[in-house]
C-alpha cells in the first residue's frame, strides 16, 4: 500500500472511530460477513485495496486488508473474516 493510500485509510478509519458515517464510494455494507460489517475501498496508484471491518460499540474491528482484483469479494476472504470475527467475539 502506498503512503497516500495508507493516509487515506487512516483518515477513513479515524472517522469511523469518532462515529462519523462513511458511506459510498468509500464504504459499503457487507452483510454476507455479518451485522455491522463493511468494506472500505482504497484506490491506490495501480491497485484497489479493501479493508473489511466491523463497527462495534467500543471499537472498529479490522477483519482483513487485501488487494481486490475482481468484482466479487473472494469466498476465502469472506470465510476468513467470518472466522476472525467469531474468534474475536469468543475472546
C-alpha positions as CSV (number, residue, x, y, z in Angstrom):
1,X,0.0,0.0,0.0
2,X,1.4,3.4,-1.0
3,X,1.9,6.1,1.6
4,X,-1.0,8.1,0.1
5,X,-3.3,5.0,0.4
6,X,-2.2,4.5,4.0
7,X,-3.0,8.1,4.8
8,X,-6.4,7.8,3.2
9,X,-7.1,4.5,5.0
10,X,-6.1,6.1,8.3
11,X,-8.2,9.1,7.8
12,X,-11.3,7.0,7.0
13,X,-10.7,4.7,10.0
14,X,-10.3,7.8,12.2
15,X,-13.7,9.0,11.0
16,X,-15.2,5.6,11.9
17,X,-13.6,5.6,15.3
18,X,-15.2,9.0,16.0
19,X,-18.6,7.7,15.0
20,X,-18.8,9.7,11.8
21,X,-20.7,8.0,9.0
22,X,-18.6,6.9,6.0
23,X,-20.7,5.8,3.0
24,X,-20.3,5.3,-0.7
25,X,-18.0,5.5,-2.5
26,X,-15.6,4.8,0.4
27,X,-17.6,2.2,2.3
28,X,-20.3,-0.3,1.6
29,X,-22.1,-2.8,3.9
30,X,-21.0,-6.5,3.8
31,X,-24.0,-8.3,5.4
32,X,-22.7,-11.6,3.9
33,X,-19.9,-11.4,6.6
34,X,-22.1,-10.2,9.4
35,X,-24.0,-7.5,11.1
36,X,-22.3,-4.1,11.2
37,X,-19.6,-5.3,8.7
38,X,-18.5,-3.1,5.9
39,X,-15.8,-2.8,3.2
40,X,-13.6,0.3,2.9
41,X,-12.4,1.0,-0.6
42,X,-9.0,2.5,-1.0
43,X,-7.9,3.3,-4.5
44,X,-4.1,3.3,-4.9
45,X,-2.0,4.2,-7.9
46,X,-2.3,0.9,-9.6
47,X,-4.2,-1.2,-7.1
48,X,-7.5,-1.3,-5.3
49,X,-7.4,-2.2,-1.6
50,X,-10.2,-3.4,0.6
51,X,-10.4,-3.2,4.4
52,X,-13.1,-5.4,5.9
53,X,-14.2,-4.0,9.2
54,X,-17.0,-4.2,11.8
55,X,-18.2,-1.3,13.9
56,X,-18.7,-2.3,17.5
57,X,-19.9,-0.1,20.3
58,X,-16.4,0.4,21.6
59,X,-14.1,-0.4,18.7
60,X,-13.7,-0.6,14.9
61,X,-12.5,-4.2,14.4
62,X,-10.4,-4.9,11.3
63,X,-11.0,-8.4,9.9
64,X,-8.9,-8.2,6.7
65,X,-6.9,-6.0,4.4
66,X,-6.4,-7.2,0.8
67,X,-5.9,-6.2,-2.8
68,X,-9.1,-6.7,-4.7
69,X,-8.6,-8.0,-8.2
70,X,-12.2,-9.0,-9.1
71,X,-15.7,-7.5,-8.8
72,X,-16.8,-10.0,-6.1
73,X,-15.1,-10.5,-2.8
74,X,-13.4,-13.9,-2.9
75,X,-15.1,-16.6,-0.9
76,X,-11.9,-17.4,1.1
77,X,-11.7,-13.8,2.3
78,X,-15.3,-13.9,3.3
79,X,-14.8,-17.1,5.3
80,X,-11.6,-15.9,6.9
81,X,-13.3,-12.7,8.0
82,X,-16.3,-14.6,9.5
83,X,-13.8,-16.9,11.4
84,X,-11.7,-14.0,12.7
85,X,-14.8,-12.1,13.9
86,X,-16.2,-15.2,15.5
87,X,-12.8,-15.8,17.3
88,X,-12.8,-12.1,18.4
89,X,-16.3,-12.4,19.8
90,X,-15.4,-15.6,21.7
91,X,-12.5,-13.9,23.5
